Amino acid sequence: MPGSLEIGGAPSASRLELSDVELLGRAVGDTNAVATTVQSGELVRVGDKEVFTTINGTNETVVNVFDRPIARGRYISAADVDTRRRVAVLGSSSARKLFGDVDPIGRQITIAGVRFRIIGTFVDVGSTFGVDRNAEIHVPVTSAQRLFGVERIDALAVKAPTIDSIPAIQKRILDALAEKYPGDKFSAVTQTQILGTIGQILGLLTLVLAAIAAISLLVGGVGVSNIMLVSVRERTREIGLRKALGARQRDILVQFLIEAVLLTSIGGLIGIALGVSASLAASALSPLPAQISWWSPLLAFGVSAGVGIFFGVAPARRAGRLDPVVALRTE
C-alpha cells in the first residue's frame, strides 16, 4: 500500500474510542481508509484442540488498510460490527492447527469460553518482525470489546493515498484529535518511523555484540599468548637442540606461529559449530528465523586465525631468538 499511519494515545492519558473512526475518516477524507485495532491473547478451542493466539478486534476496513486478502469466505462487515455478531476470520496457520485439512467455514470455535462462527480465512502472508500474522484471528471490534471487557480502542490505522500525502494527513489527524481531546497526548507514527526505530535498536544491539566480541577476542588472544609463552619456556632445550642442528631463527618462529594459528583455528571451528547449532535451535523454538550468511563462518574462521598470528608473534619471536648454548643448559 502507498503508506499508513498508526495512531495511539499515551497509556496513562487518552483512550481512543470507536467513534474516532469517523473523526479520522473526515480528517483523511475517506472513512474506508481507517481501521481499528483492539488486541488480546486468548485461548481458542475446537473440540480437544486448542491454541493460544492473538485475537484482533477490527472493523470492516482492515482488509483495505492492511491489504489482507481473503482466501475463503468473507471478511467482517459493517453489519457484523454494528450488531456485535460473534463471527471470526482465521489466519491460515490457526485454521490448520484447529481444523487440519477440513474447511472451517461455518464451523464454530470457542474464544475465552465464548462461541464464534467462522466466516472466512486469510491468505497466507508470512510473518512481520518474527510475529506470525497467520496465527491471528479477527473478530468484530465491538464483539472483541465485549469479550475483553473493555471500551477502548488500542490503535487506529490510517491508509494514505500516496506517500507524499502522509505528513499533511498526519497533521490533520493530530489536529482533529487535539480538538476533540484537549490536553491529551496522541502520537501518529508512520511505517517508515517504525522501521527507523527498529533499525536503530538493531544497530545498537550490533554495536553491543561487537563490543562483547572484541573483549572476548582480546581475552582469548592474551590467553593464547600466555599458553605459547609457557610452551616456549617448557621446550627451551628442544629449541636449543634444533638450533644446534642447524634450524634457523625463521624456522623456529614459523613453527610457533603455526602452532598458535592451529590453536586458535581449532577454537574458531568449535565456536562456529556451537554458534550454528545454537542459531538453528533458537530458530526451531522461536518465531524469529535464524539466517546464517555464507560469509559469516568464513569471517569467523579468518578472525580466529588472525588472532593466532597477532598474539602468537611475541612468543614465536622469543623462541626464535633463544641462544642455543643457553637453551641447552636450561634444566
Buried (B, 14 or more C-beta within 10 A) or exposed (E): EEBBBBBBBEEEEBBBBBEBBEBBBEBBEBBEBBBBBBBBEBEBBBEEEBBEBBBBBBBBBBBBBBEBEBBBBEBBBEEBBEEBBBBBBBBBBBBBBBBEEEEBBEBEBBBBEEEBEBBBBBEBBEBEEEEBBBBBBBBBBBBBBBBBEBEEBBBBBBBBBEEEBBEEBBEBBBEBBEEBBEEEEBBBBBBEBBEEEEEEEEEEEEEEEEEEEEEEBEEBBEBBBEBBBEBBEEBBEBBBBBBEEEBEEEEBBEBBBBBBBEBBBEBBBEBBEEBBEEBEEEBEEEEEEEEEEEEBBEEBBEBBBBBBBBBBBBBBBBBBEBEBEEBBEEE
